[in-house]
């Protein structure tokens, strides 16, 4: 057997035991997700007013905004357009730029918004 064959065989044998423990991968992924989680930031009242003003100006227009929001322990930033705002439900509907899908977000989860 040539030198190249030995290396490739050894490589396969070397990693084979780890392929039999999918539970370990799942557990490790959960631990890594937990490390990246952050507490929801608390916004000052004047910052909330600025966000509301920009939301009202962007509502129903085709102007692109950079929207940062809190979801499941993460701060997510997306470029999108504001589709509509439902004051009664305290919800914001936006269309993301990547998939062109309408998403719902609670107004209380909005952390920042800026025109692009």
C-alpha positions, -999 to 999 in steps of 0.1 A, spaced: 0 0 0 14 34 -9 19 63 15 -12 81 3 -35 51 10 -22 48 46 -30 84 53 -65 83 40 -73 50 58 -60 63 90 -80 95 87 -112 76 83 -105 53 113 -94 83 133 -128 101 130 -151 70 129 -157 68 167 -171 104 168 -197 96 141 -214 71 165 -222 98 191 -247 122 176 -260 129 211 -227 145 219 -230 169 189 -265 179 200 -254 185 235 -224 205 224 -246 227 201 -269 234 230 -240 245 252 -226 267 224 -260 283 219 -262 291 256 -228 309 255 -240 333 229 -272 343 247 -276 378 260 -301 395 283 -326 418 266 -312 454 267 -333 480 284 -338 512 263 -340 547 277 -372 565 272 -358 590 247 -343 562 226 -377 545 225 -392 578 213 -366 580 185 -374 544 175 -411 551 174 -406 582 152 -385 563 127 -410 535 126 -438 559 119 -418 576 91 -409 542 76 -443 526 79 -458 516 46 -430 531 25 -405 512 5 -376 528 24 -350 503 36 -342 503 72 -317 485 94 -337 469 121 -322 454 153 -344 433 175 -342 409 204 -353 372 199 -346 342 220 -315 355 237 -300 371 205 -298 406 191 -305 403 154 -300 430 127 -317 428 93 -322 451 64 -359 453 57 -389 475 49 -416 482 74 -449 468 61 -473 479 88 -477 485 125 -506 472 146 -509 494 177 -536 473 193 -515 441 191 -483 461 198 -468 444 167 -446 454 138 -447 437 104 -416 439 83 -405 423 50 -369 411 51 -346 418 22 -331 383 19 -362 361 16 -388 387 9 -410 373 37 -434 392 59 -424 388 96 -441 397 128 -423 413 157 -434 427 190 -427 465 193 -412 459 227 -385 437 210 -372 465 187 -338 477 199 -328 500 171 -339 512 137 -321 533 111 -327 543 75 -302 527 52 
